[in-house]
Amino acid sequence: MAALSCPLLQLKPGSAGRILSIQGMSPILRRRLADLGVDEGVTVGLKQKGPLLGPITLECNGQLFAIRRKEAARIEVKLQ
């Protein structure tokens, strides 16, 4: 069976995926995410989606943080 991939934004709350690529993001924001441990090859879990198109909450390396949906749509993950 082939591994499925999708944008991080399409994951359902409570699911996780391994980051395959991060595309079209500003270098400053990409560096900030890398400082938080979000980089290619890392597993992230989607904890919750904010109401009314608000930010999404992620868990990576035991810490929780939120990012905008616009950035989450640019992160391609492999479903686990």
Secondary structure, DSSP 8 states (H G I E B T S, - for coil): ----EEEGGGS-TT-EEEEEEE-S--HHHHHHHHHTT--TT-EEEEEEE-STT--EEEEETTEEEEE-HHHHTTEEEEE-
